[in-house]
Amino acid sequence: MLSWSTRCRARFATAAFLGLLSAAVTVCAGPSAQHVARAGPVEAEFRGCGSAGWCRFWIEPQHPSEQSLYRVRPDGVLRMPDDAAISIAVRDRLNALFANMIHQNKRIVLHDLRELNDGTFAATVTVNSEDVASDPILLELRQKHSSTR
């Protein structure tokens, strides 16, 4: 038969183990989505654009389980397959615009951030209250694409 102190230690170890298991379940029971859409304006930090028409932005998470890096497709900017020559031109222009804005300490804000079916997000992207989609070169690229169709 086990001594009283051995039984107490065994019970304590079992209780501690069960406590750890329940804590792990609690941590995993948070929101299932890694990203959460946000209706209001959200300040963001630019992290680069891809030729598939999206840009990466870092946004401070509202919840600890939420990821902070979002792939956002700016509203009003041409969306093309990533292998099209015009999509590379759009990517290069967005990268140049945002990189220039970062060096000038301008404020980047995402408005009406919402999730799309492909796992990316869409939003109106403004820099110091100016919509990025109104950039003359991006508008010219959009016009060139529509005239070649």
Number of C-alpha atoms within 10 A of each C-alpha: 4 7 7 9 9 10 12 12 11 12 12 12 12 12 12 12 12 12 12 12 11 12 12 11 11 10 11 11 10 13 13 10 10 14 21 19 14 15 12 11 16 15 18 19 17 19 15 17 23 18 21 18 21 23 23 19 21 15 17 15 13 12 13 12 16 16 16 17 18 24 20 24 26 24 17 17 21 21 18 16 12 15 10 11 11 19 21 19 15 26 23 15 17 26 18 14 14 21 14 12 16 15 8 9 9 14 14 24 23 25 19 18 22 18 19 12 6 6 10 16 23 22 21 20 27 20 17 13 11 12 17 22 19 12 14 10 14 20 17 11 18 18 12 12 14 10 8 6 5
